[in-house]
Amino acid sequence: MQCETIAVAGYTSMRPCLLTIVPPVLLGMFVATILIRKARMNLPPSPPGLPIIGHHHLLGTRPVRSLSDLSRRYGSLMFLRLGNVPVLVASSPAAARLISKMRSHISCSPTIPVVYFEREELLSAPPGLYFKFHHRLRTAELFSAKPFHFFQPIINDEIRSLLQVVADNAACVHIRKELYDATFSIISRIAISRRAKDLRSPSQSDHSSSLQNLLIDSIDLLRVQNIGDYKPCLAWMDLQGARRAKAISTKIKSMWQQIIDDRRRTRLTRGSEIKDSDFLDVLLTASAQDDLQLSDLAIKAVLTNMFDAGIDSSTLTVEWAIAELLAHPRILQKAQQELEEVVGAIRLVEESDIVRLPYLRAIIKETMRLHPIAPLFMPHTVSESCRICGYNIPRSTVACINVWAMGRDSKVWKDPLRFYPERFLDSNMEVRGQDFELLPFGSARQACPGLAFGLNNVHLMLSILLNAFEWRILGEIDLSEKVGTLMSLKSHLVAKATLKIPRCVIDGNQSA
């Protein structure tokens, strides 16, 4: 009887001990299993992760900065797992070049959908179809080496309107808002030959239902990372507004369909010798060719993506450049002196002047180096398993380039945190994708097809604003970053503008 009591007592005393030991043992076994599995898979280096969420907890509120810090510890080619999504991150020019060589294994499927189109859209098409479409855009007359030949009247008209608005509100100019409106009008007229703010659904006449406002809403949603994209089991919680995004995309698709149908009817009555006049014409011409099979759904997705990619990239780059110039008066004075010598104060800057403005071009390069608008560029999906640098890259891995980290790498750039455009004056380095140290638009076949147009537009807009006005900041300059999937100034830039050239020049009446 005594023995039984002792046994029971021993059993009773063992229970708390087992409860203390078992969880760590099980966790250790789980971690060991993961490490063994990882070793067998021969994946690139990665930090320790957690069950279910993977490495999400390591990203914090500044993902590109966190990834940059992790790359210094685990290497410039790093493997992560964000929920269910495997991610390959390149953080050096050499690693970016390796990812670029994987192009035959990569499809253009964004990590976070721009808007919630069905997966049959062109943006998630197989690599062959996607690259065929990209090649056709590059060789199309509208996107050839001289896009301004087609769009110069539109650009001149909208930039002149921008200057008039700035002059009329010179005491307090909200720079991002005015740049945003001007860029939106330029892209809208180039895309569909109409201003999107003037287009509304027949069933809705209120201001918020205009195509421009709906597209702005979709761009705002692009800035928010949706946890459901990484962990589908949590999508039902709708933490980042997926239902709202779907509702917006439904309205956008309905309006695009109306515009497409109207254009098709117009094209039936025009002569076959008439060339494509805008981006929608290019897409409809491509859709009529059997080898591409471009559906209406894909056309809508590409049009929406054109606004999503084009509006912010131009607007925020110019705003960052103006902010840095206001923070560095010496550089601003040097830029304006160059403009005065080349252009003077009796006319507006023209596209042909840009080639004679090397310092202004260096300012744009330096802005794109230090403040890339898409800090994690090229988030494309690996369509089939492959090897890179001796490592196995599983199918469905999202491959991206930490452009932000590359632009601030002391191994690549001298004094990388300093805004110093002079570093590009004696350099042949360009932003067009051949130089992997500077990749604001991507590289090779993954590069933006509208690169030439967008770059010229940024150069022209910045140079005209600097030549037409003297700028003085109102309040403090805050160069800290607001980072989502797109990088922008944490606070909007507000400045005072003093007109330097005659008002009749910006009004288009130079004889006055």
WOLIN-V974574 format. One line per field, one symbol per residue. phi: phi as a letter, one per 40 degrees, with the letter a starting at -180 (. if undefined). psi: psi as a letter, one per 20 degrees, with the letter a starting at -180 (. if undefined). burial: # if it has 9 or more other ideal C-beta (glycine too) atoms within 8 Angstrom, else .. Layout:
phi=???
psi=???
burial=???
This chain:
phi=.cccccccccccccccccccccdccccccccccccccccccfccdaccbbdgcgbdcccgcbdccccccccccbhcbbbbbbgcbcbbbbbadcccccccccdcbbbcbccbdcbccccccccbcdddcccccdccccccdcbccbccdcbdcccdccccccccccccbccabccccccccccccccccccbgaccccbbcdcbbcccccdccccccccccccbcccccbbdcccccfcbgcccccccccccccccccccccccccccccccccccbacccdccccccccccfccccccccccccccdcccccccccccdcccccccbdcccccccccccccbgbbaccbdccdccbcccccccccccccbccbcbcgcbcccadabafgccbcdgccbabccdcccbcccbbcfccccacdcbcbbccbbchcbccbbcbgbfccccccdcccccccdcccccccccbcbbcbgccbccbbbbcbbadcbccbabbbcbbdcccccgbccc
psi=hgghggggggghhhghghhhhgghgggghgggggggggghilrrqqrprqqfidjhiihbimghgghgghhhhiqioqpronciopppppjqhghhhghhijhijprmoqgopgrmqqiirhikrqgggghggghhghiqhhkaimhhhhighgggghhhhghggghhkhhnonggghhggghghghghhgjkqphiipqphipiqhijqhghghgghghhhippohhhhnhijhhhlhjkhggghgghggghghghggggghghhhhirqiiprpiahhggghghhiphihlorhghgggggghggghhghggghggggggghhhinhgggghghgghhhggakjrqprhihhhjmhhghhggghghghmphnhnqlmqpoiqqrqpkiqpoqqjpoprpnhghhikoiihppmhiponhhiihkqjprjjihoihnlhjaqciiqphkggggghgggggggghhhhqpppqobqoojqqopciqprphqqpprpppphqqhhghijmii.
burial=.............................##..#...#....##.##.#...####.##...######.##....########.#########.######.##.####.#.#.##.#...#####.#.#########..#.##...##..##.###.##########.##..####.###############..###.###.......###########.##.#.######..##..#.#.#..##.##.##########..##..#........#.##########....#.##.##############################.#..##.###.###.##...###...##..#.#########################....#..#.##..#############..##..#..#.#.###.....#.#.#########..##..####################.#.#...#...#.##.####...#######.#..####..#..
